[in-house]
Amino acid sequence: MPNEINDLPPPVNHVFVDYENVREVDPAIVGSKTVQLTLLLGAQKTKLDATLVEKLIQYAATVEMVRLKSSGRNALDFALAYYLGRAVHADPCGYFHIVSKDKGYDALIEHLRSKHIRVHRHDSFTTLTFTPRTKPAVATPPVATSAAKSPTKVKPVPTHLESLEARVLEHLRKPATNRPRTKQKLVSHLITHLGKKVTEAEVLDLVELIGQAGHLVIDEKGKVIYHLG
């Protein structure tokens, strides 16, 4: 019988590039099995790097290139919002990334997060990091008394933890916040910040959830690297 955990598909990262604002695309993400790339070009943008074009053609199935026919203030921003909304509708469980220095997208991002959509903005590709889905630990099942054995069930992420994700990210983004540099300190910090709303086990799940959305990476030594956009 197939392992229910191993059969979980990796999360899809939908990346939307505001090419009027960010003029370089990291070719390394093009063709990744977990990335759908949408590249939005303004009406005046007529040239792309040849190496990038070759890779876009090679992996055309995972790339959508949108070139606006007319220019105007915020024209590309509205187009990006449309394609983002279309992707959210098609894949509400995906992860969504806007690559742009334009902070005008932040109001849209805040609204989507209030709807439990995992989306954030990156000033450049240097902060765009994808954290692979972590397989939850599975307890060893008891020895069955009959020939038939029931598969181990995967415990879903509680809805209230997803609702706390936006609150925690807002807190960590505040300039005055002294962000913890290790996983242990981060867990303790969030327990204090959230008060009686969560247990330590739930905070550990919350940290994993935030990591899966690409907001942070924890290395082998437990050091936390933040990508808060």
C-alpha positions as CSV (number, residue, x, y, z in Angstrom):
1,M,0.0,0.0,0.0
2,P,1.5,3.5,-0.9
3,N,2.8,5.6,1.9
4,E,0.3,8.5,2.4
5,I,3.0,10.9,3.5
6,N,5.4,10.1,0.7
7,D,2.6,10.6,-1.8
8,L,2.1,14.2,-0.8
9,P,3.0,16.4,-3.8
10,P,5.5,19.2,-3.3
11,P,3.9,22.7,-2.9
12,V,3.8,24.8,-6.1
13,N,5.5,28.2,-5.9
14,H,3.9,30.7,-8.3
15,V,6.4,33.5,-9.0
16,F,5.2,36.8,-10.6
17,V,8.0,39.1,-11.8
18,D,7.3,42.8,-12.2
19,Y,9.9,43.3,-15.0
20,E,9.3,47.1,-15.1
21,N,10.6,47.2,-11.6
22,V,13.1,44.3,-11.4
23,R,15.1,44.0,-14.5
24,E,16.9,40.7,-13.8
25,V,15.5,37.2,-13.5
26,D,17.4,34.4,-11.9
27,P,17.6,31.7,-14.6
28,A,18.1,29.1,-11.8
29,I,14.4,29.1,-10.9
30,V,13.3,28.6,-14.5
31,G,12.4,24.9,-15.1
32,S,12.2,24.0,-11.4
33,K,9.6,21.3,-10.9
34,T,7.9,23.3,-8.1
35,V,7.9,26.7,-9.8
36,Q,5.4,28.3,-12.2
37,L,6.9,31.6,-13.5
38,T,4.8,34.5,-14.8
39,L,7.0,37.3,-16.3
40,L,5.2,40.6,-16.9
41,L,6.7,43.1,-19.3
42,G,5.7,46.7,-19.9
43,A,4.8,47.9,-23.3
44,Q,8.2,49.7,-23.7
45,K,10.3,46.6,-22.8
46,T,11.5,45.1,-26.0
47,K,14.7,43.3,-25.1
48,L,15.5,40.3,-22.9
49,D,18.8,38.6,-22.1
50,A,19.4,35.9,-24.7
51,T,20.4,33.3,-22.1
52,L,17.2,33.9,-20.3
53,V,15.1,33.7,-23.5
54,E,16.7,30.3,-24.3
55,K,15.7,28.9,-20.9
56,L,12.2,30.4,-21.1
57,I,11.7,28.6,-24.4
58,Q,13.2,25.4,-23.1
59,Y,10.8,25.3,-20.1
60,A,7.8,27.0,-21.8
61,A,5.4,24.6,-20.1
62,T,6.2,26.3,-16.7
63,V,6.5,29.8,-17.9
64,E,3.9,32.5,-18.9
65,M,5.2,35.7,-20.4
66,V,2.8,38.6,-20.5
67,R,3.6,41.8,-22.4
68,L,1.2,44.7,-22.1
69,K,0.2,46.4,-25.3
70,S,-0.3,49.8,-23.7
71,S,1.5,51.7,-21.0
72,G,0.1,53.8,-18.2
73,R,0.5,54.4,-14.5
74,N,0.1,51.1,-12.5
75,A,-0.9,49.3,-15.7
76,L,1.5,46.4,-15.0
77,D,0.5,46.3,-11.3
78,F,-3.1,45.7,-12.2
79,A,-2.2,43.1,-14.7
80,L,0.0,41.3,-12.2
81,A,-2.9,41.4,-9.6
82,Y,-5.1,39.8,-12.2
83,Y,-2.7,36.9,-13.0
84,L,-2.0,36.4,-9.3
85,G,-5.8,36.2,-8.5
86,R,-6.2,33.7,-11.3
87,A,-3.5,31.5,-9.9
88,V,-4.9,31.7,-6.4
89,H,-8.3,30.6,-7.7
90,A,-6.7,27.7,-9.5
91,D,-4.3,26.6,-6.7
92,P,-5.5,28.0,-3.3
93,C,-3.0,25.8,-1.5
94,G,0.0,27.0,-3.4
95,Y,2.6,29.6,-2.4
96,F,2.7,32.9,-4.2
97,H,5.7,35.3,-4.6
98,I,5.8,38.8,-6.2
99,V,9.3,39.9,-7.2
100,S,9.2,43.7,-7.2
101,K,10.5,46.6,-5.2
102,D,7.1,48.3,-5.5
103,K,5.6,48.5,-2.0
104,G,2.3,49.3,-3.6
105,Y,1.6,45.5,-3.7
106,D,1.7,45.3,0.1
107,A,-1.9,46.2,0.6
108,L,-3.0,43.5,-1.8
109,I,-0.7,41.0,0.0
110,E,-2.1,41.9,3.4
111,H,-5.6,41.4,2.1
112,L,-4.8,38.0,0.6
113,R,-3.1,36.9,3.8
114,S,-6.3,37.8,5.7
115,K,-7.9,35.1,3.5
116,H,-5.2,32.6,4.5
117,I,-3.4,32.8,1.1
118,R,0.4,32.3,1.4
119,V,1.8,35.3,-0.5
120,H,4.7,37.7,0.0
121,R,6.8,40.2,-1.9
122,H,10.6,40.0,-2.6
123,D,12.7,43.1,-3.6
124,S,14.9,40.8,-5.7
125,F,15.6,37.2,-6.5
126,T,18.3,37.1,-3.8
127,T,15.6,36.8,-1.1
128,L,13.5,34.4,-3.0
129,T,13.9,31.1,-1.3
130,F,11.7,28.0,-1.5
131,T,11.5,25.7,1.5
132,P,10.5,22.1,0.5
133,R,7.6,20.5,2.3
134,T,8.7,18.8,5.4
135,K,7.4,15.3,6.0
136,P,5.7,15.2,9.4
137,A,6.9,12.5,11.8
138,V,4.8,9.4,11.9
139,A,4.5,7.3,15.0
140,T,5.2,3.6,14.6
141,P,1.8,1.9,14.3
142,P,0.8,-0.8,16.8
143,V,1.1,-4.4,15.6
144,A,-2.1,-5.4,13.9
145,T,-4.0,-8.4,15.2
146,S,-5.3,-9.2,11.7
147,A,-3.9,-9.5,8.3
148,A,-5.3,-6.1,7.3
149,K,-3.6,-3.0,8.4
150,S,-5.0,0.5,8.3
151,P,-2.8,3.2,6.8
152,T,-1.4,5.9,9.1
153,K,-3.4,9.1,8.8
154,V,-1.6,12.4,8.2
155,K,-2.8,15.1,10.7
156,P,-3.8,18.2,8.8
157,V,-2.6,21.7,9.9
158,P,-5.2,23.2,12.2
159,T,-7.0,26.2,10.6
160,H,-6.3,28.5,13.5
161,L,-2.6,28.1,13.0
162,E,-2.9,29.2,9.4
163,S,-4.8,32.3,10.7
164,L,-2.0,33.0,13.1
165,E,0.6,32.9,10.4
166,A,-0.2,36.4,9.1
167,R,-0.1,37.8,12.7
168,V,3.3,36.3,13.4
169,L,4.7,37.5,10.1
170,E,3.4,41.0,10.7
171,H,5.1,41.0,14.1
172,L,8.5,39.7,12.8
173,R,8.5,42.3,10.0
174,K,8.3,45.2,12.5
175,P,11.6,47.2,12.4
176,A,11.7,47.2,16.2
177,T,11.4,43.5,16.5
178,N,14.6,41.7,17.7
179,R,14.2,38.6,15.6
180,P,15.4,35.4,17.3
181,R,18.4,33.8,15.6
182,T,17.8,30.2,16.5
183,K,14.8,27.9,16.2
184,Q,14.6,27.3,20.0
185,K,14.7,31.1,20.7
186,L,12.1,31.7,18.0
187,V,9.7,29.1,19.5
188,S,10.1,30.7,22.9
189,H,9.6,34.2,21.5
190,L,6.4,33.2,19.7
191,I,5.0,31.4,22.8
192,T,5.5,34.7,24.7
193,H,4.1,36.8,21.9
194,L,1.0,34.7,21.3
195,G,0.3,34.1,25.0
196,K,-2.2,31.4,25.9
197,K,-3.5,31.0,22.3
198,V,-1.1,28.2,21.4
199,T,0.9,25.4,23.0
200,E,4.6,24.7,22.3
201,A,3.7,21.9,20.0
202,E,1.4,24.2,18.0
203,V,4.2,26.8,17.7
204,L,6.5,24.2,16.3
205,D,3.9,23.4,13.7
206,L,3.5,27.2,13.1
207,V,7.2,27.6,12.5
208,E,7.2,24.7,10.1
209,L,4.2,26.3,8.2
210,I,6.0,29.6,7.9
211,G,9.1,27.8,6.7
212,Q,7.1,26.0,4.0
213,A,5.8,29.3,2.8
214,G,9.4,30.4,2.2
215,H,9.5,33.1,4.9
216,L,12.4,31.5,6.8
217,V,15.0,28.7,6.6
218,I,16.4,26.8,9.5
219,D,19.8,25.3,8.9
220,E,21.3,22.1,10.3
221,K,22.5,23.9,13.5
222,G,19.1,25.5,14.2
223,K,20.1,28.9,12.9
224,V,17.1,30.9,11.5
225,I,17.5,32.8,8.2
226,Y,14.6,35.1,7.5
227,H,13.0,35.9,4.1
228,L,10.2,38.2,5.1
229,G,10.0,40.3,2.0
